[in-house]
Amino acid sequence: MLDSNRLEGKVALITGAGGAIGAATARLMAARGARIIGVDRDQSSLDALKDDLGDALLATVVADVTDEAAVRGYVEAAKAAAGRIDVFFNNAGIEGPAHPLPDFPLADFQRVIAVNVTGVFLGMKYVIPVMLAGGGGAIINTSSTAGLRGTGGLCAYIASKHAVIGLTRTAADEWAAHGIRVNCVNPGPIESRMMRSIEQGLQPGDNGAVHDAISAANPARRYGLPEEVATMVAFLASDDARYVHGAIHAVDGGRTAV
């Protein structure tokens, strides 16, 4: 029987560590024995993480994941703090505004793609060699159920999350034989700042109605919690997932099943 979901001794690098899912995952991984390096563009959210994690937090880095030098820098900071990277939760992302496609500003489209696609690509570009030198590891990229279906008004976000799945599958094919597992987690609607923003964008002034409609259309009849995504990420980071490569894991209350 497999029973190795603990993360004792592992070093986990988490981008978007100050957000709802990133912080929940950092707390769970720390509770299971991992040491954490947190990356976010917002210093205050990283300060809050310090209060939560205490000595389990080895380092924090303020970085823009779209900037190649900054990505190289946060990977170097992780190496300096711990000497290796065993787990990479490649999680930083933004939602962007909501507009019909012909009205979607190019600058907003490019910004979403830069964070959600280029940021994921750059993270793997610089983490994979570190993992390879250390004998392997686990990468978990954050996509979304938006990577599995379409939603009017969110063309940039939808396109970006589809692209994350392609990057995940490509990296898994390249590195599975070298001891690096690359998988993808696809959250559905999660109680978070990001979903409040999406609701407001889809129906300005009445985001509660959007929340109710999305909940009613979900087989689970509710939004998920950040902690419910964290459990999937922590599993994929663990040795229990040793034969899971290139997989797409929806955590969505059944949203993409119907």
C-alpha positions in Angstrom: 0.0 0.0 0.0 1.3 3.5 -0.9 1.3 5.8 2.1 3.9 8.5 1.4 1.9 11.7 1.1 4.2 13.3 3.7 6.6 15.9 2.5 9.3 15.7 5.2 12.6 17.1 4.0 11.3 18.4 0.7 11.9 22.0 -0.4 8.8 23.5 -2.1 9.0 26.7 -4.3 5.6 28.3 -4.7 4.8 31.3 -7.0 1.7 33.3 -6.3 2.3 32.2 -2.7 0.4 35.1 -1.3 -2.8 34.3 -3.1 -5.7 32.2 -1.8 -4.6 28.9 -3.4 -0.9 29.6 -3.0 -1.1 30.4 0.7 -3.4 27.5 1.4 -1.0 25.1 -0.3 2.0 26.6 1.5 0.3 26.0 4.8 -0.6 22.4 4.0 2.8 21.5 2.6 4.4 23.0 5.7 2.1 21.0 7.9 3.2 17.8 6.0 6.9 18.6 6.6 8.0 20.7 3.6 10.1 23.8 3.8 8.8 26.6 1.7 10.2 29.4 -0.5 7.4 31.8 -1.3 7.3 34.1 -4.4 4.8 36.8 -5.0 4.7 40.3 -6.5 3.2 41.6 -3.3 5.4 42.0 -0.2 2.5 42.4 2.2 1.0 39.0 1.2 4.4 37.4 1.8 4.6 39.0 5.2 1.3 37.4 6.1 2.7 34.1 5.0 5.6 34.5 7.4 3.2 34.9 10.2 1.4 31.6 9.2 4.5 29.4 8.5 7.1 30.5 10.9 10.3 28.5 10.6 8.9 26.4 7.8 9.3 29.4 5.5 12.9 29.5 4.4 12.7 32.6 2.2 10.4 35.0 0.4 11.1 36.7 -2.9 9.2 39.6 -4.4 9.3 38.9 -8.2 7.5 39.6 -11.5 7.1 36.2 -13.1 7.0 37.8 -16.6 10.6 39.1 -16.2 13.2 36.5 -17.1 15.8 38.0 -14.9 13.4 38.0 -11.9 12.5 34.4 -12.5 16.2 33.4 -12.7 16.6 35.4 -9.5 13.9 33.6 -7.5 15.3 30.3 -8.6 18.7 31.3 -7.5 17.3 32.5 -4.2 15.7 29.1 -3.7 19.0 27.4 -4.4 20.8 29.8 -2.0 18.3 29.2 0.8 18.0 25.4 0.5 20.5 24.0 -2.0 17.8 22.3 -4.1 14.1 22.4 -5.3 12.1 19.3 -4.8 8.6 20.7 -5.5 7.7 23.6 -7.8 4.1 24.9 -7.5 4.0 27.1 -10.6 1.0 28.9 -9.5 1.1 32.7 -10.2 -1.7 34.0 -12.4 -4.1 36.8 -13.1 -7.6 36.9 -14.4 -7.6 40.1 -16.5 -10.8 42.0 -17.4 -14.0 40.7 -18.9 -15.0 42.0 -22.4 -16.4 40.5 -25.6 -13.5 39.5 -27.8 -13.8 42.4 -30.3 -13.7 44.9 -27.4 -10.8 43.2 -25.5 -7.9 45.6 -25.2 -4.7 44.2 -26.7 -2.6 45.4 -23.7 -4.8 43.5 -21.3 -4.7 40.4 -23.4 -0.9 40.5 -23.6 -0.6 41.1 -19.9 -2.7 38.0 -19.1 -0.7 35.9 -21.5 2.5 37.2 -20.1 1.7 36.3 -16.5 -0.2 33.0 -17.1 1.7 31.5 -20.0 5.2 33.2 -20.1 5.4 33.1 -16.3 4.7 29.3 -16.3 7.1 28.7 -19.2 9.9 30.8 -17.5 9.4 29.1 -14.2 9.9 25.6 -15.7 12.8 26.8 -17.9 14.8 27.7 -14.8 13.6 25.2 -12.3 13.9 22.1 -14.4 17.8 22.2 -14.6 17.9 22.6 -10.8 15.7 19.6 -10.3 17.7 17.6 -12.8 20.9 18.3 -10.9 19.2 17.2 -7.7 17.9 13.9 -9.2 14.3 14.8 -9.9 11.3 16.5 -8.5 7.6 17.4 -9.0 6.2 20.4 -10.9 2.6 21.3 -10.5 1.3 24.0 -12.9 -1.9 25.9 -12.2 -4.3 25.9 -15.1 -8.1 26.1 -14.5 -11.4 24.6 -15.7 -11.0 27.7 -18.0 -8.4 25.5 -19.7 -11.0 22.8 -20.4 -13.9 24.9 -21.7 -14.9 28.4 -22.9 -16.5 31.3 -21.2 -17.7 34.4 -23.0 -16.0 37.6 -22.0 -12.8 35.9 -20.7 -10.9 35.3 -24.0 -7.4 36.1 -22.5 -7.9 34.0 -19.4 -9.4 31.1 -21.3 -6.6 31.1 -23.9 -3.9 31.3 -21.2 -5.2 28.4 -19.2 -5.5 26.2 -22.3 -1.9 27.1 -23.0 -0.8 26.0 -19.5 -2.1 22.5 -20.3 -0.1 22.3 -23.5 3.1 23.4 -21.6 2.4 20.8 -18.9 2.0 17.9 -21.4 5.1 19.0 -23.4 7.3 19.2 -20.3 6.0 15.9 -19.0 7.0 14.2 -22.2 10.4 15.8 -22.1 11.3 15.1 -18.5 9.4 12.1 -17.2 12.3 9.7 -18.0 14.6 12.0 -16.0 12.7 11.8 -12.7 10.8 15.1 -13.1 7.0 14.7 -12.9 5.0 17.6 -14.4 1.3 17.8 -13.8 -1.5 20.3 -13.9 -4.2 21.3 -11.4 -7.4 22.8 -12.8 -9.5 24.6 -10.1 -13.1 25.4 -10.8 -14.8 28.3 -9.1 -13.0 28.9 -5.8 -13.9 31.3 -3.0 -11.2 33.9 -3.6 -10.4 37.5 -4.6 -9.9 36.3 -8.2 -13.4 34.9 -8.5 -14.9 38.1 -7.0 -13.1 40.0 -9.7 -14.3 37.6 -12.5 -17.9 37.9 -11.1 -17.8 41.6 -11.1 -16.4 41.7 -14.6 -19.1 39.4 -16.0 -21.9 41.3 -14.4 -20.8 44.7 -12.9 -22.7 45.7 -9.8 -24.3 42.3 -9.3 -21.5 39.8 -8.7 -23.7 38.0 -6.2 -26.0 36.9 -9.0 -23.1 35.5 -10.9 -21.9 33.7 -7.8 -25.3 32.1 -7.3 -25.7 31.2 -11.0 -22.3 29.5 -11.2 -23.0 27.7 -7.9 -26.4 26.5 -9.1 -24.8 25.1 -12.4 -22.2 23.2 -10.5 -23.1 19.6 -9.5 -21.7 20.3 -6.0 -23.9 23.4 -5.8 -21.1 25.5 -4.3 -17.7 27.1 -4.9 -14.7 25.2 -3.7 -12.3 26.3 -1.0 -8.6 27.1 -1.5 -7.8 24.3 0.9 -9.5 21.8 -1.4 -7.2 22.7 -4.2 -4.2 22.5 -1.9 -4.9 18.9 -1.1 -4.6 18.0 -4.8 -1.4 20.0 -5.2 0.1 18.4 -2.1 -0.8 14.9 -3.4 0.9 15.6 -6.7 3.9 16.8 -4.9 4.2 13.7 -2.8 5.7 10.3 -3.6 2.2 8.8 -3.7 1.9 10.4 -7.1 5.2 8.9 -8.3 3.5 7.4 -11.5 1.4 10.5 -12.3 2.9 12.3 -15.3 1.4 14.9 -17.6 -2.1 14.6 -16.0 -4.8 17.2 -15.8 -6.6 17.3 -12.5 -9.9 19.2 -12.2 -10.8 20.3 -8.7 -14.2 21.7 -9.6 -17.2 20.1 -7.8 -18.0 18.3 -11.1 -18.3 21.4 -13.2 -16.4 19.9 -16.2 -18.2 16.6 -15.9 -21.5 17.8 -17.1 
